[in-house]
């Protein structure tokens, strides 16, 4: 990856080449982190509440889900989403 920023092809990155390399590297990282943050903080709790409402009518499971506080249920689902994200980090 660093080879594409070595403009003068001397095998070393000078100050300007290094600055451009870091800009590109941090821009890609920021985009990836931002997307995961939005999924974790917004989508996962919304998904948790939707699944809670859907499972409240299921016989047997519904009674347990109804008794569980929303905050605990949303936290558990969000934790599950975070674990799935962590397990797929190196898969791309």
PDB file of N, CA, C and O in Angstrom, chain B, residues numbered from 101:
ATOM      1  N   UNK B 101       0.824  -1.190   0.000  1.00  0.00           N
ATOM      2  CA  UNK B 101       0.000   0.000   0.000  1.00  0.00           C
ATOM      3  C   UNK B 101       0.873   1.261   0.000  1.00  0.00           C
ATOM      4  O   UNK B 101       0.538   2.262  -0.633  1.00  0.00           O
ATOM      5  N   UNK B 102       1.981   1.194   0.711  1.00  0.00           N
ATOM      6  CA  UNK B 102       2.851   2.374   0.777  1.00  0.00           C
ATOM      7  C   UNK B 102       3.526   2.649  -0.561  1.00  0.00           C
ATOM      8  O   UNK B 102       3.891   3.790  -0.845  1.00  0.00           O
ATOM      9  N   UNK B 103       3.697   1.616  -1.386  1.00  0.00           N
ATOM     10  CA  UNK B 103       4.371   1.797  -2.675  1.00  0.00           C
ATOM     11  C   UNK B 103       3.632   2.777  -3.579  1.00  0.00           C
ATOM     12  O   UNK B 103       4.266   3.514  -4.334  1.00  0.00           O
ATOM     13  N   UNK B 104       2.311   2.799  -3.514  1.00  0.00           N
ATOM     14  CA  UNK B 104       1.567   3.712  -4.379  1.00  0.00           C
ATOM     15  C   UNK B 104       1.730   5.174  -3.970  1.00  0.00           C
ATOM     16  O   UNK B 104       1.411   6.066  -4.756  1.00  0.00           O
ATOM     17  N   UNK B 105       2.221   5.438  -2.757  1.00  0.00           N
ATOM     18  CA  UNK B 105       2.445   6.815  -2.305  1.00  0.00           C
ATOM     19  C   UNK B 105       3.907   7.240  -2.431  1.00  0.00           C
ATOM     20  O   UNK B 105       4.234   8.401  -2.184  1.00  0.00           O
ATOM     21  N   UNK B 106       4.778   6.324  -2.810  1.00  0.00           N
ATOM     22  CA  UNK B 106       6.195   6.641  -3.020  1.00  0.00           C
ATOM     23  C   UNK B 106       6.357   7.199  -4.433  1.00  0.00           C
ATOM     24  O   UNK B 106       6.670   6.461  -5.367  1.00  0.00           O
ATOM     25  N   UNK B 107       6.141   8.501  -4.580  1.00  0.00           N
ATOM     26  CA  UNK B 107       6.121   9.148  -5.893  1.00  0.00           C
ATOM     27  C   UNK B 107       7.495   9.129  -6.558  1.00  0.00           C
ATOM     28  O   UNK B 107       7.595   8.885  -7.761  1.00  0.00           O
ATOM     29  N   UNK B 108       8.549   9.384  -5.792  1.00  0.00           N
ATOM     30  CA  UNK B 108       9.888   9.444  -6.388  1.00  0.00           C
ATOM     31  C   UNK B 108      10.570   8.074  -6.467  1.00  0.00           C
ATOM     32  O   UNK B 108      11.724   7.989  -6.888  1.00  0.00           O
ATOM     33  N   UNK B 109       9.886   7.016  -6.075  1.00  0.00           N
ATOM     34  CA  UNK B 109      10.340   5.624  -6.195  1.00  0.00           C
ATOM     35  C   UNK B 109      11.715   5.366  -5.590  1.00  0.00           C
ATOM     36  O   UNK B 109      12.505   4.603  -6.146  1.00  0.00           O
ATOM     37  N   UNK B 110      12.005   6.003  -4.443  1.00  0.00           N
ATOM     38  CA  UNK B 110      13.280   5.767  -3.772  1.00  0.00           C
ATOM     39  C   UNK B 110      13.162   4.716  -2.666  1.00  0.00           C
ATOM     40  O   UNK B 110      14.144   4.422  -1.984  1.00  0.00           O
ATOM     41  N   UNK B 111      11.978   4.156  -2.489  1.00  0.00           N
ATOM     42  CA  UNK B 111      11.773   3.141  -1.461  1.00  0.00           C
ATOM     43  C   UNK B 111      11.467   3.712  -0.095  1.00  0.00           C
ATOM     44  O   UNK B 111      11.199   2.967   0.847  1.00  0.00           O
ATOM     45  N   UNK B 112      11.505   5.032   0.021  1.00  0.00           N
ATOM     46  CA  UNK B 112      11.215   5.705   1.283  1.00  0.00           C
ATOM     47  C   UNK B 112      10.135   6.755   1.058  1.00  0.00           C
ATOM     48  O   UNK B 112      10.023   7.319  -0.030  1.00  0.00           O
ATOM     49  N   UNK B 113       9.355   7.009   2.077  1.00  0.00           N
ATOM     50  CA  UNK B 113       8.339   8.054   1.993  1.00  0.00           C
ATOM     51  C   UNK B 113       8.893   9.334   2.600  1.00  0.00           C
ATOM     52  O   UNK B 113       9.295   9.350   3.763  1.00  0.00           O
ATOM     53  N   UNK B 114       8.914  10.406   1.815  1.00  0.00           N
ATOM     54  CA  UNK B 114       9.322  11.685   2.388  1.00  0.00           C
ATOM     55  C   UNK B 114       8.121  12.297   3.121  1.00  0.00           C
ATOM     56  O   UNK B 114       7.066  11.670   3.223  1.00  0.00           O
ATOM     57  N   UNK B 115       8.283  13.490   3.614  1.00  0.00           N
ATOM     58  CA  UNK B 115       7.258  14.124   4.456  1.00  0.00           C
ATOM     59  C   UNK B 115       5.907  14.242   3.746  1.00  0.00           C
ATOM     60  O   UNK B 115       4.875  13.896   4.322  1.00  0.00           O
ATOM     61  N   UNK B 116       5.904  14.726   2.504  1.00  0.00           N
ATOM     62  CA  UNK B 116       4.650  14.919   1.763  1.00  0.00           C
ATOM     63  C   UNK B 116       4.000  13.582   1.416  1.00  0.00           C
ATOM     64  O   UNK B 116       2.781  13.434   1.514  1.00  0.00           O
ATOM     65  N   UNK B 117       4.818  12.609   1.009  1.00  0.00           N
ATOM     66  CA  UNK B 117       4.293  11.282   0.673  1.00  0.00           C
ATOM     67  C   UNK B 117       3.683  10.624   1.908  1.00  0.00           C
ATOM     68  O   UNK B 117       2.610  10.024   1.842  1.00  0.00           O
ATOM     69  N   UNK B 118       4.379  10.747   3.028  1.00  0.00           N
ATOM     70  CA  UNK B 118       3.881  10.166   4.270  1.00  0.00           C
ATOM     71  C   UNK B 118       2.575  10.828   4.701  1.00  0.00           C
ATOM     72  O   UNK B 118       1.650  10.149   5.146  1.00  0.00           O
ATOM     73  N   UNK B 119       2.499  12.147   4.571  1.00  0.00           N
ATOM     74  CA  UNK B 119       1.281  12.871   4.949  1.00  0.00           C
ATOM     75  C   UNK B 119       0.098  12.407   4.106  1.00  0.00           C
ATOM     76  O   UNK B 119      -0.997  12.213   4.635  1.00  0.00           O
ATOM     77  N   UNK B 120       0.302  12.228   2.813  1.00  0.00           N
ATOM     78  CA  UNK B 120      -0.774  11.759   1.930  1.00  0.00           C
ATOM     79  C   UNK B 120      -1.172  10.322   2.279  1.00  0.00           C
ATOM     80  O   UNK B 120      -2.356   9.984   2.260  1.00  0.00           O
ATOM     81  N   UNK B 121      -0.192   9.484   2.595  1.00  0.00           N
ATOM     82  CA  UNK B 121      -0.455   8.100   3.006  1.00  0.00           C
ATOM     83  C   UNK B 121      -1.313   8.065   4.271  1.00  0.00           C
ATOM     84  O   UNK B 121      -2.284   7.311   4.337  1.00  0.00           O
ATOM     85  N   UNK B 122      -0.970   8.862   5.261  1.00  0.00           N
ATOM     86  CA  UNK B 122      -1.722   8.905   6.520  1.00  0.00           C
ATOM     87  C   UNK B 122      -3.127   9.445   6.293  1.00  0.00           C
ATOM     88  O   UNK B 122      -4.082   8.946   6.889  1.00  0.00           O
ATOM     89  N   UNK B 123      -3.269  10.462   5.439  1.00  0.00           N
ATOM     90  CA  UNK B 123      -4.607  10.998   5.127  1.00  0.00           C
ATOM     91  C   UNK B 123      -5.512   9.912   4.556  1.00  0.00           C
ATOM     92  O   UNK B 123      -6.664   9.776   4.968  1.00  0.00           O
ATOM     93  N   UNK B 124      -4.996   9.149   3.620  1.00  0.00           N
ATOM     94  CA  UNK B 124      -5.777   8.083   2.989  1.00  0.00           C
ATOM     95  C   UNK B 124      -6.089   6.986   4.008  1.00  0.00           C
ATOM     96  O   UNK B 124      -7.217   6.495   4.069  1.00  0.00           O
ATOM     97  N   UNK B 125      -5.107   6.610   4.792  1.00  0.00           N
ATOM     98  CA  UNK B 125      -5.281   5.549   5.778  1.00  0.00           C
ATOM     99  C   UNK B 125      -6.316   5.932   6.829  1.00  0.00           C
ATOM    100  O   UNK B 125      -7.170   5.116   7.175  1.00  0.00           O
ATOM    101  N   UNK B 126      -6.254   7.145   7.337  1.00  0.00           N
ATOM    102  CA  UNK B 126      -7.201   7.564   8.371  1.00  0.00           C
ATOM    103  C   UNK B 126      -8.586   7.816   7.799  1.00  0.00           C
ATOM    104  O   UNK B 126      -9.577   7.619   8.502  1.00  0.00           O
ATOM    105  N   UNK B 127      -8.688   8.244   6.549  1.00  0.00           N
ATOM    106  CA  UNK B 127     -10.005   8.454   5.935  1.00  0.00           C
ATOM    107  C   UNK B 127     -10.744   7.129   5.811  1.00  0.00           C
ATOM    108  O   UNK B 127     -11.935   7.057   6.113  1.00  0.00           O
ATOM    109  N   UNK B 128     -10.053   6.078   5.371  1.00  0.00           N
ATOM    110  CA  UNK B 128     -10.675   4.758   5.255  1.00  0.00           C
ATOM    111  C   UNK B 128     -11.073   4.222   6.625  1.00  0.00           C
ATOM    112  O   UNK B 128     -12.155   3.657   6.784  1.00  0.00           O
ATOM    113  N   UNK B 129     -10.202   4.398   7.610  1.00  0.00           N
ATOM    114  CA  UNK B 129     -10.481   3.910   8.961  1.00  0.00           C
ATOM    115  C   UNK B 129     -11.652   4.651   9.579  1.00  0.00           C
ATOM    116  O   UNK B 129     -12.508   4.039  10.218  1.00  0.00           O
ATOM    117  N   UNK B 130     -11.697   5.958   9.394  1.00  0.00           N
ATOM    118  CA  UNK B 130     -12.773   6.763   9.957  1.00  0.00           C
ATOM    119  C   UNK B 130     -14.123   6.351   9.383  1.00  0.00           C
ATOM    120  O   UNK B 130     -15.110   6.272  10.114  1.00  0.00           O
ATOM    121  N   UNK B 131     -14.172   6.090   8.097  1.00  0.00           N
ATOM    122  CA  UNK B 131     -15.417   5.666   7.446  1.00  0.00           C
ATOM    123  C   UNK B 131     -15.880   4.327   8.017  1.00  0.00           C
ATOM    124  O   UNK B 131     -17.061   4.159   8.322  1.00  0.00           O
ATOM    125  N   UNK B 132     -14.975   3.391   8.161  1.00  0.00           N
ATOM    126  CA  UNK B 132     -15.313   2.070   8.691  1.00  0.00           C
ATOM    127  C   UNK B 132     -15.776   2.157  10.143  1.00  0.00           C
ATOM    128  O   UNK B 132     -16.764   1.530  10.524  1.00  0.00           O
ATOM    129  N   UNK B 133     -15.063   2.930  10.941  1.00  0.00           N
ATOM    130  CA  UNK B 133     -15.420   3.083  12.351  1.00  0.00           C
ATOM    131  C   UNK B 133     -16.761   3.787  12.492  1.00  0.00           C
ATOM    132  O   UNK B 133     -17.576   3.405  13.332  1.00  0.00           O
ATOM    133  N   UNK B 134     -16.997   4.806  11.682  1.00  0.00           N
ATOM    134  CA  UNK B 134     -18.263   5.545  11.746  1.00  0.00           C
ATOM    135  C   UNK B 134     -19.445   4.647  11.425  1.00  0.00           C
ATOM    136  O   UNK B 134     -20.475   4.708  12.095  1.00  0.00           O
ATOM    137  N   UNK B 135     -19.302   3.814  10.404  1.00  0.00           N
ATOM    138  CA  UNK B 135     -20.386   2.909  10.027  1.00  0.00           C
ATOM    139  C   UNK B 135     -20.684   1.924  11.149  1.00  0.00           C
ATOM    140  O   UNK B 135     -21.847   1.690  11.476  1.00  0.00           O
ATOM    141  N   UNK B 136     -19.649   1.349  11.737  1.00  0.00           N
ATOM    142  CA  UNK B 136     -19.854   0.399  12.834  1.00  0.00           C
ATOM    143  C   UNK B 136     -20.466   1.082  14.049  1.00  0.00           C
ATOM    144  O   UNK B 136     -21.283   0.488  14.751  1.00  0.00           O
ATOM    145  N   UNK B 137     -20.075   2.327  14.298  1.00  0.00           N
ATOM    146  CA  UNK B 137     -20.623   3.073  15.423  1.00  0.00           C
ATOM    147  C   UNK B 137     -22.111   3.344  15.232  1.00  0.00           C
ATOM    148  O   UNK B 137     -22.894   3.211  16.173  1.00  0.00           O
ATOM    149  N   UNK B 138     -22.500   3.719  14.031  1.00  0.00           N
ATOM    150  CA  UNK B 138     -23.919   3.963  13.745  1.00  0.00           C
ATOM    151  C   UNK B 138     -24.720   2.678  13.913  1.00  0.00           C
ATOM    152  O   UNK B 138     -25.806   2.692  14.492  1.00  0.00           O
ATOM    153  N   UNK B 139     -24.191   1.579  13.413  1.00  0.00           N
ATOM    154  CA  UNK B 139     -24.887   0.298  13.554  1.00  0.00           C
ATOM    155  C   UNK B 139     -25.045  -0.058  15.019  1.00  0.00           C
ATOM    156  O   UNK B 139     -26.117  -0.487  15.445  1.00  0.00           O
ATOM    157  N   UNK B 140     -23.984   0.119  15.790  1.00  0.00           N
ATOM    158  CA  UNK B 140     -24.016  -0.264  17.196  1.00  0.00           C
ATOM    159  C   UNK B 140     -24.918   0.633  18.033  1.00  0.00           C
ATOM    160  O   UNK B 140     -25.664   0.140  18.879  1.00  0.00           O
ATOM    161  N   UNK B 141     -24.861   1.940  17.809  1.00  0.00           N
ATOM    162  CA  UNK B 141     -25.586   2.868  18.675  1.00  0.00           C
ATOM    163  C   UNK B 141     -27.014   3.161  18.234  1.00  0.00           C
ATOM    164  O   UNK B 141     -27.839   3.549  19.061  1.00  0.00           O
ATOM    165  N   UNK B 142     -27.324   2.984  16.958  1.00  0.00           N
ATOM    166  CA  UNK B 142     -28.654   3.336  16.466  1.00  0.00           C
ATOM    167  C   UNK B 142     -29.434   2.106  16.018  1.00  0.00           C
ATOM    168  O   UNK B 142     -30.540   1.853  16.497  1.00  0.00           O
ATOM    169  N   UNK B 143     -28.860   1.359  15.113  1.00  0.00           N
ATOM    170  CA  UNK B 143     -29.594   0.251  14.508  1.00  0.00           C
ATOM    171  C   UNK B 143     -29.821  -0.909  15.477  1.00  0.00           C
ATOM    172  O   UNK B 143     -30.909  -1.484  15.503  1.00  0.00           O
ATOM    173  N   UNK B 144     -28.824  -1.253  16.262  1.00  0.00           N
ATOM    174  CA  UNK B 144     -28.960  -2.408  17.154  1.00  0.00           C
ATOM    175  C   UNK B 144     -30.051  -2.212  18.211  1.00  0.00           C
ATOM    176  O   UNK B 144     -30.870  -3.115  18.381  1.00  0.00           O
ATOM    177  N   UNK B 145     -30.109  -1.089  18.928  1.00  0.00           N
ATOM    178  CA  UNK B 145     -31.208  -0.917  19.890  1.00  0.00           C
ATOM    179  C   UNK B 145     -32.586  -0.874  19.222  1.00  0.00           C
ATOM    180  O   UNK B 145     -33.558  -1.389  19.774  1.00  0.00           O
ATOM    181  N   UNK B 146     -32.671  -0.267  18.045  1.00  0.00           N
ATOM    182  CA  UNK B 146     -33.955  -0.244  17.329  1.00  0.00           C
ATOM    183  C   UNK B 146     -34.361  -1.654  16.927  1.00  0.00           C
ATOM    184  O   UNK B 146     -35.527  -2.029  17.051  1.00  0.00           O
ATOM    185  N   UNK B 147     -33.409  -2.426  16.453  1.00  0.00           N
ATOM    186  CA  UNK B 147     -33.667  -3.822  16.105  1.00  0.00           C
ATOM    187  C   UNK B 147     -34.072  -4.617  17.343  1.00  0.00           C
ATOM    188  O   UNK B 147     -34.956  -5.470  17.276  1.00  0.00           O
ATOM    189  N   UNK B 148     -33.433  -4.339  18.454  1.00  0.00           N
ATOM    190  CA  UNK B 148     -33.758  -5.040  19.698  1.00  0.00           C
ATOM    191  C   UNK B 148     -35.202  -4.789  20.113  1.00  0.00           C
ATOM    192  O   UNK B 148     -35.912  -5.721  20.490  1.00  0.00           O
ATOM    193  N   UNK B 149     -35.633  -3.553  20.048  1.00  0.00           N
ATOM    194  CA  UNK B 149     -37.009  -3.244  20.456  1.00  0.00           C
ATOM    195  C   UNK B 149     -38.016  -3.853  19.483  1.00  0.00           C
ATOM    196  O   UNK B 149     -39.089  -4.294  19.895  1.00  0.00           O
ATOM    197  N   UNK B 150     -37.678  -3.878  18.203  1.00  0.00           N
ATOM    198  CA  UNK B 150     -38.568  -4.497  17.218  1.00  0.00           C
ATOM    199  C   UNK B 150     -38.678  -6.002  17.455  1.00  0.00           C
ATOM    200  O   UNK B 150     -39.770  -6.565  17.372  1.00  0.00           O
ATOM    201  N   UNK B 151     -37.554  -6.652  17.749  1.00  0.00           N
ATOM    202  CA  UNK B 151     -37.612  -8.096  18.003  1.00  0.00           C
ATOM    203  C   UNK B 151     -38.306  -8.393  19.323  1.00  0.00           C
ATOM    204  O   UNK B 151     -38.958  -9.428  19.461  1.00  0.00           O
ATOM    205  N   UNK B 152     -38.172  -7.497  20.291  1.00  0.00           N
ATOM    206  CA  UNK B 152     -38.861  -7.711  21.566  1.00  0.00           C
ATOM    207  C   UNK B 152     -40.368  -7.681  21.354  1.00  0.00           C
ATOM    208  O   UNK B 152     -41.088  -8.543  21.858  1.00  0.00           O
ATOM    209  N   UNK B 153     -40.844  -6.690  20.609  1.00  0.00           N
ATOM    210  CA  UNK B 153     -42.283  -6.607  20.333  1.00  0.00           C
ATOM    211  C   UNK B 153     -42.761  -7.831  19.561  1.00  0.00           C
ATOM    212  O   UNK B 153     -43.853  -8.341  19.809  1.00  0.00           O
ATOM    213  N   UNK B 154     -41.945  -8.296  18.630  1.00  0.00           N
ATOM    214  CA  UNK B 154     -42.328  -9.449  17.812  1.00  0.00           C
ATOM    215  C   UNK B 154     -42.348 -10.739  18.623  1.00  0.00           C
ATOM    216  O   UNK B 154     -43.191 -11.604  18.387  1.00  0.00           O
ATOM    217  N   UNK B 155     -41.426 -10.878  19.578  1.00  0.00           N
ATOM    218  CA  UNK B 155     -41.361 -12.128  20.342  1.00  0.00           C
ATOM    219  C   UNK B 155     -42.285 -12.144  21.555  1.00  0.00           C
ATOM    220  O   UNK B 155     -42.453 -13.192  22.178  1.00  0.00           O
ATOM    221  N   UNK B 156     -42.882 -11.019  21.902  1.00  0.00           N
ATOM    222  CA  UNK B 156     -43.800 -11.007  23.045  1.00  0.00           C
ATOM    223  C   UNK B 156     -45.028 -11.878  22.806  1.00  0.00           C
ATOM    224  O   UNK B 156     -45.641 -12.348  23.764  1.00  0.00           O
ATOM    225  N   UNK B 157     -45.394 -12.101  21.562  1.00  0.00           N
ATOM    226  CA  UNK B 157     -46.560 -12.916  21.250  1.00  0.00           C
ATOM    227  C   UNK B 157     -46.258 -14.393  21.084  1.00  0.00           C
ATOM    228  O   UNK B 157     -47.181 -15.190  20.913  1.00  0.00           O
ATOM    229  N   UNK B 158     -44.995 -14.779  21.130  1.00  0.00           N
ATOM    230  CA  UNK B 158     -44.617 -16.183  20.957  1.00  0.00           C
ATOM    231  C   UNK B 158     -44.907 -16.936  22.252  1.00  0.00           C
ATOM    232  O   UNK B 158     -44.454 -16.529  23.322  1.00  0.00           O
ATOM    233  N   UNK B 159     -45.667 -18.044  22.161  1.00  0.00           N
ATOM    234  CA  UNK B 159     -45.982 -18.812  23.374  1.00  0.00           C
ATOM    235  C   UNK B 159     -44.708 -19.319  24.060  1.00  0.00           C
ATOM    236  O   UNK B 159     -43.777 -19.788  23.406  1.00  0.00           O
ATOM    237  N   UNK B 160     -44.692 -19.216  25.364  1.00  0.00           N
ATOM    238  CA  UNK B 160     -43.545 -19.676  26.149  1.00  0.00           C
ATOM    239  C   UNK B 160     -42.463 -18.619  26.285  1.00  0.00           C
ATOM    240  O   UNK B 160     -42.077 -18.261  27.398  1.00  0.00           O
ATOM    241  N   UNK B 161     -41.984 -18.129  25.185  1.00  0.00           N
ATOM    242  CA  UNK B 161     -40.915 -17.130  25.184  1.00  0.00           C
ATOM    243  C   UNK B 161     -41.467 -15.747  25.509  1.00  0.00           C
ATOM    244  O   UNK B 161     -40.792 -14.941  26.148  1.00  0.00           O
ATOM    245  N   UNK B 162     -42.679 -15.475  25.076  1.00  0.00           N
ATOM    246  CA  UNK B 162     -43.279 -14.154  25.238  1.00  0.00           C
ATOM    247  C   UNK B 162     -43.362 -13.695  26.677  1.00  0.00           C
ATOM    248  O   UNK B 162     -43.136 -12.521  26.969  1.00  0.00           O
ATOM    249  N   UNK B 163     -43.687 -14.618  27.590  1.00  0.00           N
ATOM    250  CA  UNK B 163     -43.798 -14.245  29.008  1.00  0.00           C
ATOM    251  C   UNK B 163     -42.450 -13.778  29.558  1.00  0.00           C
ATOM    252  O   UNK B 163     -42.381 -12.798  30.300  1.00  0.00           O
ATOM    253  N   UNK B 164     -41.404 -14.470  29.196  1.00  0.00           N
ATOM    254  CA  UNK B 164     -40.062 -14.113  29.668  1.00  0.00           C
ATOM    255  C   UNK B 164     -39.639 -12.773  29.074  1.00  0.00           C
ATOM    256  O   UNK B 164     -39.084 -11.924  29.772  1.00  0.00           O
ATOM    257  N   UNK B 165     -39.903 -12.589  27.797  1.00  0.00           N
ATOM    258  CA  UNK B 165     -39.513 -11.351  27.118  1.00  0.00           C
ATOM    259  C   UNK B 165     -40.275 -10.164  27.690  1.00  0.00           C
ATOM    260  O   UNK B 165     -39.703  -9.087  27.861  1.00  0.00           O
ATOM    261  N   UNK B 166     -41.555 -10.347  27.987  1.00  0.00           N
ATOM    262  CA  UNK B 166     -42.359  -9.252  28.543  1.00  0.00           C
ATOM    263  C   UNK B 166     -41.846  -8.815  29.912  1.00  0.00           C
ATOM    264  O   UNK B 166     -41.891  -7.630  30.243  1.00  0.00           O
ATOM    265  N   UNK B 167     -41.361  -9.764  30.703  1.00  0.00           N
ATOM    266  CA  UNK B 167     -40.872  -9.445  32.050  1.00  0.00           C
ATOM    267  C   UNK B 167     -39.493  -8.785  32.027  1.00  0.00           C
ATOM    268  O   UNK B 167     -39.110  -8.111  32.984  1.00  0.00           O
ATOM    269  N   UNK B 168     -38.756  -8.976  30.945  1.00  0.00           N
ATOM    270  CA  UNK B 168     -37.405  -8.421  30.856  1.00  0.00           C
ATOM    271  C   UNK B 168     -37.475  -6.913  30.585  1.00  0.00           C
ATOM    272  O   UNK B 168     -38.190  -6.489  29.677  1.00  0.00           O
ATOM    273  N   UNK B 169     -36.746  -6.099  31.356  1.00  0.00           N
ATOM    274  CA  UNK B 169     -36.743  -4.647  31.112  1.00  0.00           C
ATOM    275  C   UNK B 169     -36.173  -4.313  29.725  1.00  0.00           C
ATOM    276  O   UNK B 169     -35.270  -4.985  29.228  1.00  0.00           O
ATOM    277  N   UNK B 170     -36.726  -3.259  29.116  1.00  0.00           N
ATOM    278  CA  UNK B 170     -36.287  -2.857  27.773  1.00  0.00           C
ATOM    279  C   UNK B 170     -34.788  -2.575  27.719  1.00  0.00           C
ATOM    280  O   UNK B 170     -34.115  -2.958  26.762  1.00  0.00           O
ATOM    281  N   UNK B 171     -34.270  -1.909  28.739  1.00  0.00           N
ATOM    282  CA  UNK B 171     -32.845  -1.555  28.746  1.00  0.00           C
ATOM    283  C   UNK B 171     -31.964  -2.805  28.744  1.00  0.00           C
ATOM    284  O   UNK B 171     -30.950  -2.849  28.048  1.00  0.00           O
ATOM    285  N   UNK B 172     -32.344  -3.804  29.509  1.00  0.00           N
ATOM    286  CA  UNK B 172     -31.575  -5.043  29.566  1.00  0.00           C
ATOM    287  C   UNK B 172     -31.651  -5.787  28.237  1.00  0.00           C
ATOM    288  O   UNK B 172     -30.640  -6.287  27.743  1.00  0.00           O
ATOM    289  N   UNK B 173     -32.841  -5.860  27.664  1.00  0.00           N
ATOM    290  CA  UNK B 173     -33.024  -6.555  26.390  1.00  0.00           C
ATOM    291  C   UNK B 173     -32.235  -5.856  25.276  1.00  0.00           C
ATOM    292  O   UNK B 173     -31.544  -6.513  24.497  1.00  0.00           O
ATOM    293  N   UNK B 174     -32.339  -4.530  25.203  1.00  0.00           N
ATOM    294  CA  UNK B 174     -31.617  -3.773  24.175  1.00  0.00           C
ATOM    295  C   UNK B 174     -30.105  -3.920  24.353  1.00  0.00           C
ATOM    296  O   UNK B 174     -29.371  -4.034  23.372  1.00  0.00           O
ATOM    297  N   UNK B 175     -29.648  -3.917  25.593  1.00  0.00           N
ATOM    298  CA  UNK B 175     -28.212  -4.085  25.853  1.00  0.00           C
ATOM    299  C   UNK B 175     -27.726  -5.457  25.410  1.00  0.00           C
ATOM    300  O   UNK B 175     -26.644  -5.579  24.836  1.00  0.00           O
ATOM    301  N   UNK B 176     -28.513  -6.482  25.672  1.00  0.00           N
ATOM    302  CA  UNK B 176     -28.131  -7.839  25.280  1.00  0.00           C
ATOM    303  C   UNK B 176     -28.049  -7.972  23.760  1.00  0.00           C
ATOM    304  O   UNK B 176     -27.101  -8.559  23.240  1.00  0.00           O
ATOM    305  N   UNK B 177     -29.027  -7.436  23.054  1.00  0.00           N
ATOM    306  CA  UNK B 177     -29.007  -7.503  21.593  1.00  0.00           C
ATOM    307  C   UNK B 177     -27.846  -6.680  21.031  1.00  0.00           C
ATOM    308  O   UNK B 177     -27.175  -7.114  20.095  1.00  0.00           O
ATOM    309  N   UNK B 178     -27.609  -5.497  21.597  1.00  0.00           N
ATOM    310  CA  UNK B 178     -26.500  -4.655  21.141  1.00  0.00           C
ATOM    311  C   UNK B 178     -25.165  -5.354  21.379  1.00  0.00           C
ATOM    312  O   UNK B 178     -24.277  -5.293  20.528  1.00  0.00           O
ATOM    313  N   UNK B 179     -25.014  -6.010  22.515  1.00  0.00           N
ATOM    314  CA  UNK B 179     -23.799  -6.771  22.794  1.00  0.00           C
ATOM    315  C   UNK B 179     -23.618  -7.875  21.759  1.00  0.00           C
ATOM    316  O   UNK B 179     -22.503  -8.120  21.298  1.00  0.00           O
ATOM    317  N   UNK B 180     -24.700  -8.535  21.398  1.00  0.00           N
ATOM    318  CA  UNK B 180     -24.633  -9.562  20.356  1.00  0.00           C
ATOM    319  C   UNK B 180     -24.173  -8.994  19.025  1.00  0.00           C
ATOM    320  O   UNK B 180     -23.363  -9.611  18.333  1.00  0.00           O
ATOM    321  N   UNK B 181     -24.682  -7.826  18.663  1.00  0.00           N
ATOM    322  CA  UNK B 181     -24.277  -7.181  17.406  1.00  0.00           C
ATOM    323  C   UNK B 181     -22.794  -6.825  17.448  1.00  0.00           C
ATOM    324  O   UNK B 181     -22.083  -7.018  16.462  1.00  0.00           O
ATOM    325  N   UNK B 182     -22.324  -6.310  18.574  1.00  0.00           N
ATOM    326  CA  UNK B 182     -20.908  -5.959  18.714  1.00  0.00           C
ATOM    327  C   UNK B 182     -20.040  -7.209  18.585  1.00  0.00           C
ATOM    328  O   UNK B 182     -19.000  -7.172  17.928  1.00  0.00           O
ATOM    329  N   UNK B 183     -20.451  -8.303  19.199  1.00  0.00           N
ATOM    330  CA  UNK B 183     -19.681  -9.545  19.103  1.00  0.00           C
ATOM    331  C   UNK B 183     -19.633 -10.059  17.669  1.00  0.00           C
ATOM    332  O   UNK B 183     -18.599 -10.560  17.226  1.00  0.00           O
ATOM    333  N   UNK B 184     -20.728  -9.941  16.950  1.00  0.00           N
ATOM    334  CA  UNK B 184     -20.737 -10.348  15.540  1.00  0.00           C
ATOM    335  C   UNK B 184     -19.796  -9.461  14.733  1.00  0.00           C
ATOM    336  O   UNK B 184     -19.068  -9.955  13.873  1.00  0.00           O
ATOM    337  N   UNK B 185     -19.805  -8.151  15.003  1.00  0.00           N
ATOM    338  CA  UNK B 185     -18.895  -7.238  14.303  1.00  0.00           C
ATOM    339  C   UNK B 185     -17.442  -7.608  14.589  1.00  0.00           C
ATOM    340  O   UNK B 185     -16.614  -7.617  13.679  1.00  0.00           O
ATOM    341  N   UNK B 186     -17.131  -7.911  15.843  1.00  0.00           N
ATOM    342  CA  UNK B 186     -15.756  -8.265  16.220  1.00  0.00           C
ATOM    343  C   UNK B 186     -15.326  -9.563  15.543  1.00  0.00           C
ATOM    344  O   UNK B 186     -14.180  -9.692  15.113  1.00  0.00           O
ATOM    345  N   UNK B 187     -16.247 -10.526  15.450  1.00  0.00           N
ATOM    346  CA  UNK B 187     -15.885 -11.816  14.871  1.00  0.00           C
ATOM    347  C   UNK B 187     -15.668 -11.735  13.366  1.00  0.00           C
ATOM    348  O   UNK B 187     -14.996 -12.593  12.794  1.00  0.00           O
ATOM    349  N   UNK B 188     -16.227 -10.715  12.714  1.00  0.00           N
ATOM    350  CA  UNK B 188     -16.065 -10.585  11.261  1.00  0.00           C
ATOM    351  C   UNK B 188     -15.067  -9.502  10.874  1.00  0.00           C
ATOM    352  O   UNK B 188     -14.995  -9.151   9.697  1.00  0.00           O
ATOM    353  N   UNK B 189     -14.299  -8.960  11.806  1.00  0.00           N
ATOM    354  CA  UNK B 189     -13.360  -7.874  11.499  1.00  0.00           C
ATOM    355  C   UNK B 189     -12.305  -8.268  10.485  1.00  0.00           C
ATOM    356  O   UNK B 189     -12.041  -7.500   9.559  1.00  0.00           O
ATOM    357  N   UNK B 190     -11.704  -9.411  10.619  1.00  0.00           N
ATOM    358  CA  UNK B 190     -10.633  -9.806   9.708  1.00  0.00           C
ATOM    359  C   UNK B 190     -11.104 -10.548   8.478  1.00  0.00           C
ATOM    360  O   UNK B 190     -10.272 -10.970   7.675  1.00  0.00           O
ATOM    361  N   UNK B 191     -12.399 -10.728   8.294  1.00  0.00           N
ATOM    362  CA  UNK B 191     -12.937 -11.547   7.214  1.00  0.00           C
ATOM    363  C   UNK B 191     -12.981 -10.819   5.882  1.00  0.00           C
ATOM    364  O   UNK B 191     -12.971 -11.470   4.838  1.00  0.00           O
ATOM    365  N   UNK B 192     -13.030  -9.505   5.879  1.00  0.00           N
ATOM    366  CA  UNK B 192     -13.172  -8.723   4.649  1.00  0.00           C
ATOM    367  C   UNK B 192     -12.085  -9.063   3.717  1.00  0.00           C
ATOM    368  O   UNK B 192     -12.021  -8.513   2.617  1.00  0.00           O
TER     369      UNK B 192
END
